[in-house]
Amino acid sequence: MKRTAATTSVLLVIVFVFPAFRAASAEEAGAKDPGYFRVELKAGESFDMCASGEIVCPARGAICDDLKVAVPAELPGGIGFTGVSPGTTICSAASAIGPRRVFRITVR
């Protein structure tokens, strides 16, 4: 009986405590994730992806998670993003070659 209680206690720690530490680590990693290209804009200002060199153009299929913060925009140099209002959102676009490029857009 004592062995079952000890085994149950260890199992509960593994099931409930370990995921809590793992989630904290994932949040910290997300804050430092080099997979995002960070862009800071002012409301009304645009970011030209092709001119930045962060994506192989012609880029296509630009999307943003929160359209109240930033929106995809057609720019003279190609496609980009325009800041709408203060906040942070994730946007991405398909590269001419390779995977989509992800941008963390912060509008001040």
Number of C-alpha atoms within 10 A of each C-alpha: 6 7 8 9 10 11 11 12 12 11 12 12 11 12 11 10 11 11 12 12 10 11 11 11 12 13 11 11 11 12 10 10 11 9 11 17 15 12 13 15 19 14 17 12 13 21 19 18 22 18 14 10 9 14 20 17 17 14 19 15 11 20 19 20 13 15 16 14 21 29 20 20 17 13 15 8 12 15 22 25 27 23 26 20 17 15 15 19 18 19 23 22 22 19 19 13 11 9 10 17 19 20 20 17 27 20 21 14
